Amino acid sequence: MATSICSGVHLGLKNVLPASLKLCIRRINCNSASITRPHRLIYARMYPTVLVLPDGSSVNIRYHEPRKIITLPIDLSSLSEEEMKQRLEKRKPKKKIKIEEDITDDFDVNKYAKYIKK
């Protein structure tokens, strides 16, 4: 159907058609890119990324670097004192707990000597 309307454009019916159908005059579609390359100076590669806002909501965006997730920082001045202390405690490195094992060796070889063949 679109080909007959577009062919009518070539017959001089250009002014009769509505503006939405005049797009058919210049046929730009995926086939034009397959014949030649896209004429660009910079080929921008964009990667799908999740952007997490300070309120906890997330938005899918396209970012120029390959990253999975980007979190925006929280303004500490807008938090209460308790929340600020909790946030600052999370930033501190955790202390490692050292577990010392007291190994006592009470293995007696003479007990099991009767099971060993000579």
N, C-alpha and C positions, 0 to 999 in steps of 0.2 A: 504494500500500500504506500509505503514511504517512497519507493522508487518511482511510482507513477506521479506522485506529487512533485518530487524533485525533477522528474523529466518535464513536467509541466512548467517548471521555473525556467527551463532552457527554451521553452516555446514562447516566452514573452509574457507569461502570467505572473511575473515577479511582484508586481504591485498589488495584485489581487489577493495574495496569500497573507495570512496573519503573521505577526512577527515571530511567533514560536516555531513556525514551519520554515522560516527563512534560514534557520540554522542548517538546514539540509543542503544549502547551496555550497557551502564549503564542507566537504566530508572529511572531518578529522576523527579518526578512531584508532583503535589499537593496531590496525594494519599499517598505518603510516610509520609507526615506530619500528615495525619489523623490517621495513624496507631500508631505512637509514637509521642512524643513531639519533637520539635526542640532542639537539644543538644547545648545549649548556657549557659554560666555562667551568663551573664547579658542580660536581655530582654529589649532592647532599644525601648521605645515607642516614636515615633516622631509624632508631631502635625503639620498640615498645617498652615502656618503663612505667612502674607504679610510683606515683608521687603521694607520700603520706603527709597530710597537713598537720599543723600543731594540735588541732582539736581531735585528731584520731581518724578523720575521714580520709579516704583514698581516692585518687583520680588516675585514670590511665592516660598517659601522655606519650609523645614521641620525642626522644632525646638523642642528641648527636653522638653520645658515647654509649657503648653497650653495657648498661647497668640494669639490674633486676629491680632495685627499689631505691628511692631517694626519700629521705625523711627530712622535713624542714625543722629547724630548731625551735624550741619553746622559749618564749620570753619569760625569764625567771622573775622579773620584776612584777609580772601580773599574777604570780602565784602567791598563795598564803605562806606563812612561815613554816608550817608543818610540811606542806608539799615541797617547798624549796629545800628543806633539810633532807627529805626522802630522796629527792632528785640528786642532791650533792653526794649523799651516801652511796647511791648506785654508781656514781662516777669513780669513786675511790677503788683502788685495787683490793681484791679480797685477800684476807690473810690465809696463808696455807697452814693447815693443821698437820703437824708432824706426828706420826704414829710410830712409836718405838716398839718393836717386837722383841720380847724377851724369850729367846729360844733356849730351852733346856734340853740337853741331850741325855736321855736316860735309856738309850738303846743298848741292850746287852746281847753281844754276839754269841755268848755261850748258850743262851736259851735256844737259839735256832741252829746250833752246830750239828745237832742230830739229824736235821733235814738235808744237810749238804752232803753230797756224795763225793768220795775221794777218788 
